[in-house]
Amino acid sequence: MRGGESATTALAKVEGPLRPGVQSLVFRVLRELGQAEALRKQLADRAPPPAADSLLCTALALTCNDHHAPYEAFTLVDQTVEAAKRNPATRMQASFINACLRRFLRERDELMASTSQDPVAQWNHPRWWINLLRQDHPCAWQAILRANNSQAPMTLRVNARKATQQAYLQTLTDAGIEAGPVGAQGVVLRKARPVHDIPGFSEGLVSVQDAAAQLAAQLLLGWPAQRPDVGAFVTRRRILDACAAPGGKTAHLLELADAEVVAMDIDSTRCERIHQNLDRLGLTAEVIVGDAAHPAVWWDGQQFDAILLDAPCTASGIVRRHPDVRWLRREADVQQLATIQARLLTSLWPLLRPGGRLLYCTCSVFRAEGDNQIQTFVAHNTDAVLRASPGHLMPQTGANEDAVPDNLAGDQDGFFYALLEKRAV
C-alpha cells in the first residue's frame, strides 16, 4: 500500500482459501494504522528501512487495541520476529523489531497515553482528511470517522423482476440466514458469506450492492412513485449510465424499468464485468467502451431521456469497505477529481433532452465532490434545475445532517446525490 498499490489489488494475489483471513488482518491493520505509526515514532527516533517499518507498524496495529487483538500479544510478537528473520529485507532489523515490540508490551499504557492527543492516532485517518471533514461537516465529522473505522455489512439488492424484498427475506429465513430489510429492495445480512453460498445469487435473484448505491436507479427513475407497471414507462426511454462499471447500477435500472440502457465505461476490462453481471441477471444493455468526457467519439447524436453520472471520486464515503483509501489518497486528489467531475457534467449535459433528468452521484462525503460541485454547475447552467435530492448521506447512519427520511434509515455507505432536470430555455 505504501508503494501505491491498493489493498484490493494486493489481496487478489493471495491464494483463494487464504484470502478471507488475510483480508480480515489487513483491514484491521489499516483501521489502526494511524495509532500504530504514532506508537512507532515513540519507540524509535528514526524510522527503520521501509520493509521493517511496515512489519513493525503491522504488529503494533494488531496489538495496540488489546480488546480486539486477533492473537495473544506475546504470540504476535514472537511470530513477527520470526517473520522478520525469514525475510531477507527485514532480517537485519529482527532484533530491533523485537526490542520495540517488547518495550511496547511493557509500557503499553504510557505509550498509548502519549499518543492520545494526536488526532491521526485517535481517528486513524490522515490529518488533512480529518481537517476537511471538520470543515465540511462540523456537526457530523466525528460520527463519520467512527463509522469509517467500523466493518461494513454485506447488503444485497433483490431483483425486482424475480422477487419482492419480503419474499426473499423469507427465503433467507427458511435457509437459516439472519437478515433484515433496508430501503426498497435491500437486504442486510447479519453475517457476511461467500456470494455463491447466498440463496438465488447464481440464478440472478440478488446482487451485492450497498444500500446507498441502491438509491441511484430509484432516484433517476422516480421509483416507486412512478413505477413501470403503472405507466411511467409507456414510452420506452433511453438512458445513459456513464462510468458504469462494474454494472450494478446498470442492472438495477433494468430491473426496475423497461428501458433502453447504454452502459459506458472507459476501461474495456471493466466493461467485461458489466457483461458478466448482466448475463447472470438475464438482462441486456448496450455496453460501449468510451470516455464520457469526449462524447464526440462515441455519441450517435440521439439525446437521452435520462443520464446517470456516477463520477470518479475520492471514495471517501466507502472507507469502511476499503480502509486503504484514506492512506492512498492525497489532499490534492480532492481538487483534481473535482475538476474531472466538472468536466464530465459539462460534457454530458448537452446529451440530455429538455425535460430529461441527470442524476449526479459520488461515493464521497467531501463537499467539493458533492454539494459544492452541483451548486457551481447550476449557477453556470440556467437550464439546470435541482430537484429534491438526498444530498450528502453519511456513512452507516443512513441520514444526511438535516433529516432522516424513512426510506434511508439503515446501515449504508457515504454518498452524494443530486437530481438535475433540464428545462427548455
C-alpha positions, 0 to 999 in steps of 0.5 A: 500500500505504501508503494501505491498499490491498493489493498484490493489489488494486493489481496487478489494475489493471495491464494483463494482459501487464504484470502478471507483471513488475510483480508480480515488482518489487513483491514484491521491493520489499516483501521489502526494504522494511524495509532500504530505509526504514532506508537512507532515514532515513540519507540524509535527516533528514526524510522527503520528501512521501509520493509521493517517499518511496515512489519513493525507498524503491522504488529503494533496495529494488531496489538495496540487495541488489546480488546480486539487483538486477533492473537495473544500479544506475546504470540504476535510478537514472537511470530513477527520476529520470526517473520522478520528473520525469514525475510531477507529485507527485514532480517537485519532489523529482527532484533530491533523489531523485537526490542520495540515490540517488547518495550511496547508490551511493557509500557503499553499504557504510557505509550498509548497515553502519549499518543492520545492527543494526536488526532491521526492516532485517535481517528486513524485517518490522515490529518488533512482528511480529518481537517476537511471533514471538520470543515465540511461537516462540523456537526457530523465529522466525528460520527463519520470517522467512527463509522469509517473505522467500523466493518461494513455489512454485506447488503444485497439488492433483490431483483425486482423482476424475480422477487419482492424484498419480503419474499426473499427475506423469507427465503433467507429465513427458511435457509437459516440466514439472519437478515433484515430489510433496508430501503426498497429492495435491500437486504442486510445480512447479519453475517457476511458469506461467500456470494455463491453460498447466498440463496438465488445469487447464481440464478440472478435473484440478488446482487451485492450492492450497498444500500446507498448505491441502491438509491441511484436507479430509484432516484433517476427513475422516480421509483416507486412513485412512478413505477413501470407497471403503472405507466411511467414507462409507456414510452420506452426511454433511453438512458445513459449510465456513464462510468458504469462499471462494474454494472450494478447500477446498470442492472438495477435500472433494468430491473426496475424499468423497461428501458433502453440502457447504454452502459459506458465505461472507459476501461474495456476490462471493466466493461467485461464485468458489466457483461458478466453481471448482466448475463447472470441477471438475464438482462441486456444493455448496450455496453460501449467502451468510451470516455464520457468526457469526449462524447464526440467519439462515441455519441450517435447524436440521439439525446437521452431521456435520462443520464446517470453520472456516477463520477470518479471520486475520492471514495471517501464515503466507502472507507469502511469497505476499503480502509486503504483509501484514506492512506492512498489518497492525497489532499490534492486528489480532492481538487483534481477529481473535482475538476474531472467531475466538472468536466464530465457534467459539462460534457454530458449535459448537452446529451440530455433532452429538455425535460430529461433528468441527470442524476449526479452521484459520488461515493464521497462525503467531501463537499467539493465532490458533492454539494459544492460541485452541483451548486457551481454547475447550476449557477453556470447552467440556467437550464439546470434545475435541482430537484429534491435530492438526498444530498450528502448521506453519511456513512452507516447512519443512513441520514444526511445532517438535516433529516432522516427520511424513512426510506434511508434509515439503515446501515449504508455507505457515504454518498452524494446525490443530486437530481438535475432536470433540464428545462427548455430555455 
